[in-house]
Amino acid sequence: VQLVESGGGLVQPGGSLRLSCVASGFTFSRYDMSWYRQALGKERELVARTTSVGVSTNYLDSVKGRFTISRDNGKNTVYLQMNNLKAEDTAVYYCYAHRLGYNAYWGQGTQVTVSS
């Protein structure tokens, strides 16, 4: 099983990034997918979540209207489009696959740094 994130980097405040997470080794289309983040010295927090078919999504209040989670089950990929980034969005972002009654999986994380 692998979850491989990409797309992180350094961006100025107000800028945009698109994170991708490519999954392999399990039936991606049957798993809910989430993005978490962990800032230095803070606990990991849920940023966005989408159900297995992408019908339902949930967001952390502080990212609503700025971040969008989406998935392409044909490509085994989940995305996080991040717009109007702020310094407080700086964190390591993790992809998380979960399904009731089955093992859950984490990616290795990708660093997002928002700074001028």
C-alpha positions as MATLAB code, in Angstrom:
seq = 'VQLVESGGGLVQPGGSLRLSCVASGFTFSRYDMSWYRQALGKERELVARTTSVGVSTNYLDSVKGRFTISRDNGKNTVYLQMNNLKAEDTAVYYCYAHRLGYNAYWGQGTQVTVSS';
ca = [
       0.000    0.000    0.000;
       1.263    3.438   -0.895;
      -0.020    6.976   -0.666;
       2.344    9.407   -2.348;
       1.738   13.121   -1.921;
       3.195   15.828   -4.124;
       2.675   19.476   -4.935;
       3.900   21.120   -1.769;
       6.389   23.942   -1.706;
       7.024   27.568   -0.850;
       4.374   30.084   -1.845;
       3.690   33.712   -1.019;
       0.607   34.732    0.967;
      -2.379   34.887   -1.344;
      -0.911   32.285   -3.645;
      -2.176   28.844   -4.625;
      -0.982   25.269   -4.552;
      -2.513   22.008   -5.654;
      -1.610   18.908   -3.681;
      -1.987   15.442   -5.177;
      -2.025   12.045   -3.515;
      -1.687    8.945   -5.664;
      -2.822    5.693   -4.088;
      -1.885    2.117   -4.835;
      -2.270   -1.301   -3.252;
      -5.897   -1.031   -2.178;
      -9.302   -0.380   -3.716;
      -9.138    3.405   -3.769;
     -12.708    3.915   -4.944;
     -14.094    2.291   -1.803;
     -12.210    4.481    0.630;
     -13.048    7.864    2.045;
     -10.072   10.177    1.593;
      -8.904   13.020    3.767;
      -6.192   15.629    3.977;
      -4.692   16.386    7.372;
      -2.017   18.868    8.305;
       0.395   19.271   11.158;
       2.138   22.520   11.917;
       5.337   22.607   13.938;
       4.542   22.073   17.599;
       0.845   21.478   16.983;
      -1.415   18.467   16.751;
      -2.416   16.998   13.431;
      -5.784   18.334   12.279;
      -8.326   17.334    9.660;
      -8.401   19.814    6.787;
     -10.787   18.234    4.312;
     -12.549   14.960    3.714;
     -14.402   13.381    0.823;
     -16.445   10.220    0.669;
     -15.608    7.290   -1.568;
     -17.570    8.589   -4.524;
     -16.869   12.224   -3.790;
     -20.474   13.159   -3.152;
     -19.943   14.550    0.338;
     -17.141   16.819    1.501;
     -16.239   18.424    4.821;
     -13.773   21.177    5.622;
     -12.002   22.730    8.552;
     -13.729   26.042    9.217;
     -10.588   28.082    8.637;
     -10.156   26.740    5.078;
     -13.768   26.859    3.911;
     -14.071   28.874    0.724;
     -10.327   28.642    0.061;
      -9.574   24.905   -0.184;
     -11.298   22.310   -2.349;
     -10.900   18.556   -2.073;
     -11.630   16.397   -5.094;
     -10.856   12.918   -6.333;
     -10.454   11.001   -9.561;
     -11.197    7.341   -8.896;
     -10.024    6.446  -12.384;
      -6.562    7.775  -11.507;
      -6.570    6.664   -7.851;
      -5.821   10.248   -6.917;
      -7.160   12.769   -4.439;
      -6.411   16.473   -4.743;
      -6.418   19.487   -2.494;
      -6.652   22.804   -4.291;
      -5.510   25.539   -1.934;
      -6.176   29.169   -2.831;
      -5.556   32.437   -1.009;
      -2.991   30.755    1.193;
      -2.112   32.289    4.521;
       0.899   31.979    6.780;
      -1.170   29.903    9.199;
      -1.629   27.269    6.481;
       2.058   26.407    6.795;
       2.290   22.750    7.763;
       3.083   19.265    6.572;
       0.039   17.985    4.686;
      -0.835   14.306    4.833;
      -3.126   12.173    2.743;
      -5.255    9.640    4.676;
      -7.307    6.725    3.369;
      -9.982    5.225    5.601;
     -12.848    2.787    5.338;
     -14.998    1.444    8.137;
     -13.852   -2.030    9.142;
     -10.617   -1.887    7.157;
      -7.064   -0.715    7.740;
      -6.392    2.963    7.324;
      -3.352    4.377    5.533;
      -1.245    7.525    5.747;
       0.993    9.148    3.200;
       4.466   10.423    4.028;
       3.465   14.085    3.915;
       4.373   17.111    1.830;
       5.566   20.430    3.216;
       3.614   23.588    2.477;
       5.239   26.856    3.493;
       3.454   30.171    3.079;
       5.835   33.059    3.481;
       6.865   36.305    1.834;
];
